[in-house]
Amino acid sequence: ESNGFGIMFFLASCFMLLMGVIMRSWVPFGVAMFRSATEVMADHSSMLTVALVAMLADLAWLFLVGLALLTTGFATGGSFVVYFAYFWFAQVSKAVVHCTVAGATASWYFSSVERRPVAASFKRATTTSFGTICFGSLVVAALQACATLGNLINRSGLARRQGGGG
C-alpha cells in the first residue's frame, strides 16, 4: 500500500518537473502578451467604455428579466421566452464588445492609420457584422434557455418527489 503511494508520488513529481521545464519557455511569451495587451488598452482606453456600457445595459436588462420572471413564474412555458430573451441580449452584447475589442486590437497590431479604431470597430460590429452576431447569439441563447429551463423543471420535480414542495 505504501509502495503504491510512493510510486504515485514519484510519477507526479516527475510530471511536475517536466511541466516546469516545458512551461519555463512559455513565461517570456506570456509576459510579452501581457505587455501587448496593456499597451493596446493604454492606446485605446475607450474599449473599456464600450465594455462598461455593455455591462450596464446587461444589468438593466437583467432587472427587466427579473421583473418578467416574477410575473410569469420561473419554470413555466412563458418563462422560456423570458430566459431566451435574456440570454440572446447577453450574447449579442458580449459579441459586440468582443468584435469591437478585436477590431481595435487588430488596428493597433497592424499599425492602421485609422483615426478612431474603437469607434470604427464598434460601427462594423453594429452594422455589417450585426446579422452574423445576432444569428450566432440566437443559437447559443436557445441552447442556454433550454438548459436553464430544463434544470429548473428538473429541480422542481425532484423537490416535489422528495416531498419538499416547490
C-alpha positions as CSV (number, residue, x, y, z in Angstrom):
1,E,0.0,0.0,0.0
2,S,2.8,2.5,0.9
3,N,4.8,1.4,-2.2
4,G,1.9,2.4,-4.4
5,F,1.7,5.8,-2.8
6,G,5.5,6.3,-3.2
7,I,5.3,5.3,-6.9
8,M,2.4,7.7,-7.5
9,F,4.3,10.5,-5.7
10,F,7.4,9.8,-7.7
11,L,5.5,9.9,-11.0
12,A,3.6,13.0,-10.0
13,S,6.9,14.7,-9.1
14,C,8.5,13.7,-12.4
15,F,5.4,15.1,-14.2
16,M,5.6,18.4,-12.3
17,L,9.3,18.7,-13.1
18,L,8.7,18.0,-16.8
19,M,5.9,20.6,-16.9
20,G,8.2,23.1,-15.1
21,V,10.9,22.7,-17.7
22,I,8.4,22.9,-20.6
23,M,6.5,25.8,-19.2
24,R,9.5,27.9,-18.3
25,S,9.9,28.7,-22.0
26,W,6.2,29.9,-22.0
27,V,6.8,32.6,-19.4
28,P,8.5,35.2,-21.7
29,F,5.7,34.7,-24.2
30,G,3.1,35.3,-21.5
31,V,5.0,38.4,-20.4
32,A,5.1,39.7,-24.0
33,M,1.4,39.1,-24.5
34,F,0.5,40.8,-21.2
35,R,2.7,43.8,-22.2
36,S,1.0,44.0,-25.6
37,A,-2.5,43.8,-24.0
38,T,-1.7,46.6,-21.6
39,E,-0.2,48.7,-24.4
40,V,-3.4,48.3,-26.5
41,M,-5.6,49.3,-23.5
42,A,-3.4,52.3,-22.9
43,D,-3.6,53.4,-26.5
44,H,-7.3,52.7,-26.9
45,S,-8.8,53.2,-23.4
46,S,-12.3,53.7,-24.9
47,M,-12.5,49.9,-25.2
48,L,-13.2,50.0,-21.5
49,T,-16.0,52.4,-22.1
50,V,-17.6,50.0,-24.6
51,A,-17.4,47.1,-22.2
52,L,-18.7,49.2,-19.3
53,V,-21.7,50.4,-21.3
54,A,-22.5,46.8,-22.4
55,M,-22.3,45.7,-18.7
56,L,-24.7,48.5,-17.6
57,A,-27.1,47.5,-20.4
58,D,-26.9,43.9,-19.3
59,L,-27.6,44.8,-15.8
60,A,-30.6,46.9,-16.8
61,W,-31.9,44.0,-19.0
62,L,-31.3,41.6,-16.1
63,F,-33.5,43.8,-13.9
64,L,-36.3,43.8,-16.5
65,V,-36.0,40.0,-16.9
66,G,-36.2,39.6,-13.2
67,L,-39.5,41.6,-13.2
68,A,-40.8,39.5,-16.0
69,L,-40.0,36.2,-14.3
70,L,-41.8,37.4,-11.2
71,T,-45.0,37.7,-13.3
72,T,-44.6,34.5,-15.4
73,G,-43.1,32.2,-12.9
74,F,-39.6,30.7,-13.0
75,A,-40.3,27.3,-14.7
76,T,-43.3,27.8,-17.0
77,G,-43.7,27.9,-20.7
78,G,-43.8,31.7,-20.7
79,S,-40.6,31.8,-18.8
80,F,-38.8,30.1,-21.7
81,V,-39.3,33.2,-23.8
82,V,-38.0,35.4,-20.9
83,Y,-34.9,33.3,-20.5
84,F,-34.4,33.2,-24.2
85,A,-34.7,37.0,-24.5
86,Y,-32.2,37.5,-21.6
87,F,-29.6,35.1,-23.0
88,W,-29.9,36.4,-26.5
89,F,-29.4,40.0,-25.4
90,A,-26.5,39.0,-23.2
91,Q,-24.8,37.0,-26.0
92,V,-25.3,39.8,-28.5
93,S,-23.8,42.5,-26.2
94,K,-20.9,40.2,-25.4
95,A,-20.2,39.5,-29.0
96,V,-20.4,43.2,-29.9
97,V,-17.9,44.0,-27.2
98,H,-15.7,41.1,-28.4
99,C,-15.8,42.3,-32.0
100,T,-15.1,45.9,-31.0
101,V,-12.1,45.0,-28.9
102,A,-10.8,42.5,-31.5
103,G,-11.1,45.1,-34.3
104,A,-9.4,47.8,-32.3
105,T,-6.6,45.4,-31.3
106,A,-6.1,44.4,-34.9
107,S,-5.9,48.0,-36.0
108,W,-3.3,48.6,-33.3
109,Y,-1.3,45.4,-34.2
110,F,-1.2,46.1,-37.9
111,S,-0.4,49.8,-37.4
112,S,-3.5,51.0,-39.0
113,V,-3.9,54.7,-39.7
114,E,-7.5,54.6,-38.6
115,R,-8.2,57.8,-36.6
116,R,-10.6,56.2,-34.1
117,P,-10.2,52.4,-34.3
118,V,-12.6,51.6,-31.4
119,A,-15.4,53.7,-32.9
120,A,-14.8,52.1,-36.4
121,S,-14.7,48.6,-34.9
122,F,-17.9,49.3,-32.9
123,K,-19.6,50.6,-36.1
124,R,-18.6,47.5,-38.0
125,A,-19.8,45.3,-35.2
126,T,-23.2,47.0,-35.1
127,T,-23.7,47.4,-38.8
128,T,-22.1,44.9,-41.3
129,S,-21.4,42.2,-38.8
130,F,-24.6,42.6,-36.7
131,G,-26.6,40.0,-38.5
132,T,-23.9,37.3,-38.0
133,I,-23.6,38.3,-34.4
134,C,-27.3,38.1,-33.8
135,F,-27.6,34.7,-35.6
136,G,-24.8,33.2,-33.7
137,S,-26.2,34.5,-30.4
138,L,-29.6,33.2,-31.3
139,V,-28.3,29.6,-31.5
140,V,-26.4,29.9,-28.2
141,A,-29.3,31.7,-26.5
142,A,-31.8,28.9,-27.5
143,L,-29.5,26.3,-26.1
144,Q,-28.9,28.2,-22.9
145,A,-32.6,28.8,-22.4
146,C,-33.4,25.2,-22.9
147,A,-30.7,24.1,-20.4
148,T,-31.8,26.6,-17.8
149,L,-35.5,25.8,-18.1
150,G,-34.7,22.0,-18.0
151,N,-32.6,22.4,-14.9
152,L,-35.4,24.4,-13.2
153,I,-38.1,21.9,-14.1
154,N,-35.8,19.0,-13.0
155,R,-35.1,20.7,-9.7
156,S,-38.7,21.5,-9.0
157,G,-39.8,17.9,-10.0
158,L,-37.1,16.5,-7.7
159,A,-38.2,18.7,-4.8
160,R,-41.8,17.6,-5.3
161,R,-40.8,13.9,-5.4
162,Q,-38.9,14.3,-2.1
163,G,-41.9,16.0,-0.5
164,G,-40.4,19.4,-0.2
165,G,-42.9,21.2,-2.5
166,G,-41.6,23.6,-5.0
